[in-house]
């Protein structure tokens, strides 16, 4: 199952939330993680074996590491994945792995600062790359997702693919 833990995001990507105001709100607007956990318990009891944590940006949830650890307490062999823009990932990548996260999908739409700024409305390339490196070092299985946009980053498809090959991770191009 896919479980969105927040609608909030710290990016305003051209292909996702281009017209949403930059004010990301606060966590009090999100469904409490305890309620989400109760739903996940039911899903696991009904036979769910894989869970993908999504958003918005799930790393905006302050207790995301503890949330994943709680899921693993319920079902130690559960396959948990998370989808993120990696902006907030570097400081908690190892903690996420230790909590039981197995896989992570990371949006990487460019290797150029100006293109990241154009696409996401954030100056975030350095933090994204640090997040990817931290996830790699932590031993998480990584998939990189790129959305090629004509006239912006479509000329970087090979660069992103080569970056993925250097890291030994899968790269997916999303239309």
N, C-alpha and C positions, 0 to 999 in steps of 0.2 A: 504494500500500500504506500501511497504518497501522503504525507502528513505535513500540511503547511502550519508552521508554528507562529507565523506573523505575516501580515500583508505589507508591513513596513519594509522599506529598503533605503540604504544610504547612497544608492546610485539612481540616476534617472536615465537609463539607457534608451537610446533612440528607438530600439525595437521593442521595448517593454513598457516603460512608464514615462514617455517623453513629455507629457503634458501635466504630470502630477507635480504639485508644488514641492519645493525642496525641503520644507519642514517635514521631518520624518515622524513627528509625534513621539509618544513615549510608550513604554511597555505596558502601562496601565490600560491601553487600548486593546491589547492582545488577549486572546483566550488564555486563562491561567494554565500553566504547564501541568498542574495537577489534574485538570479536567482532560487535557489531551492525553495524559498518561492513563487515565481511566479508560478512555476510548481505545488506546493501544492495547491495554490488558485484554479487553474484550476481543479485539482483532487477533491477538496471539492465541487466545483460548479457542477461537474459531479456525485456527490453522495457518494464520499468516506467518511466513518464514522470512520475509524480507520487508524492511521498512526504509523508505527514503524520506528524510527530513528536508523540507523545503520552506520557502517563504514566497514572497519577499526575500529578505536576507536573514536566515535563521541565526546567524551569529550576533544579531542585535539582541537576542534574548540573553540576559545576563546569567541565567542558570542553565544554559544549553549543555554544558559538560555534565552537570549533575543529572539533568534530564536523560541524557544518553546512558549514563551509568545506571539510572533507575530502570530503564528498559532492559538493560543487560542483566540486572538482578532478577527480573521477571523471567527472562528467557536467555540464559547465557550463550546459547548457540545462534541467536538471531543475527541475521545479516543486516547491519545498519549502514546506510549510506547517507550522505548529506550533500546538498547542492549549495554552492556559495560563490560570491564574487571574490573571495579570499582577502578582501581589504582588512578584515579584522582577524585573520586566521593565524598569522605567525606566532603570536604569544600563547595561543591555546592549542596548537596542532598536536603537540605531544600529549596534552591532557585529554584531548578528544580521543586519541588512539588508546590511551590508558583506560579511558572510560568504556571502551568497547566499540568505537567507530571503526569500521573496516574499510569503507570506500568513500571517496569524495570526488564530486564533480565540481570543477572550477571553471568559471567563465573567464576566458582570456581572449579578448577580441582584437588585441593588437600588442605589439612589442614596441610601439612608439608612443611617447608621452602625449603628443598632440592628438593622436587618434583616440587614445583612452579618454582624454578630456572631452573630445568632440562627441564620442559615443555615450559616455557615462555621466558627463557633467561633473566629474571629479578628477582631481589631480591624484591618481591612485596607482600608477604603474609600479612604482617601487614597492609599495605595500602588497600589491597583488603578487609580484614576483617573490617577495620575501615569504608570503603565505604559501606559495607553491613549493618553494625550497624547504620550508619548515614541515609541510605535509610529507614531502618526499623523504626528508631526514627521519621523520617519525615512523615511516614505514607504512603509511596509508596507501592503498591502491588508488591511483589518480586517473581521472579522465579529464582532459581539457576540452571545453566546448567553445567554439568560435562561431559567431554569427557574421559571415562576410556581408558587408554592405557596399554596394556598388558606389564608387567614387570616394569611399572613405578608407576602408581597410581590406577590400577584396584583393588588392595587390599583395597582401601579406600572407595569403594562404600557405604558400611554400615555407615562409619564415616560421610560422606557427607550427607547421608540420615538422620542420627540422628541429625546432626547440623541443617538441614532444619526443622526437626520436632521441635527441641527446639525453633527455631525462629518462627515457625508457617507459614512457606513458602513452596511453591511447589518446588520440586527438579526434574529435568529432566536429564536423562542420554542419551547422544547423541553418536551415533555410528560414 
